């Protein structure tokens, strides 16, 4: 994880949340009042972002002590104490919402990813994310996917060539788009083509695409496409995968199953911060 980018995310989030000051805390809690607190899991799941939580706390006040009791990627149960905190009550309260928001979202993504990975266990298919991430939080969300056992697709547009339907229309066809891409990018950059039917799969094969995406195909057509490709390119299944039988998709023989819902439609893990009396 890039610490400079993480610190920028944290700083922006704190500025958004605190504004000109925490009126509630400043008006009710003495500035030097000390407190102890526990971070508690309210549901079962995969923990992710615990170090980010601690960094938020210490960004607000470097003297806040955070003792981590559970580790990144660890499966936790309802009631588990994840960390203990001690320090100025006002600083902990000001950092609380941002720290919890990031921790809960990252843990929710890791938990959901782990569930999807389990669905295709025993097959060769890898579960990957997409670029359908929360603006500004992509690094954290893609990290959470890895903690859940998934893999990352492109981080940004400069990571590879992915020729989608609108590129194909604008370029004049799959062949034209692939040839133009091959002439433009270095030979180490892979070229992927989105296809919607078997005729497009054949055209992408003939154009020597490195990866062929099967977009919104039903299971029988996917199986036909995998047989047609026959190992000559990596095969990615995509398009509303969260609504399909993932095991059946994996059993067609695809190499990759990309799921945008891993990061754009998730339920944050329930985690609370409780002060001790």
ABEGO torsion letter per residue (X at the ends): XBAAAAAAAAAAAAAAAAEAEBAAAAAABBAABBBBBBBBBABBEBBBGAAAAAAAAAAABAABBBBBABBBGBBBBBGBBABBBBEBAAAAAAAAAAAAAAAAAAAAAAAAAAAAAAAABGBABBBBBBABBBBGAAAAAAAAAAAAGBBBBBABAAAEBBBBAAAAAAAGEAAAAAAAAAAABBAABBBBBBBABAAAAAAAAAAGBABBBBBGBBAAAAAAAAAAAGGABBBBBBGGAAABBAAAAAAAGBABBBBAAAAABBBBBBBBBBBBX
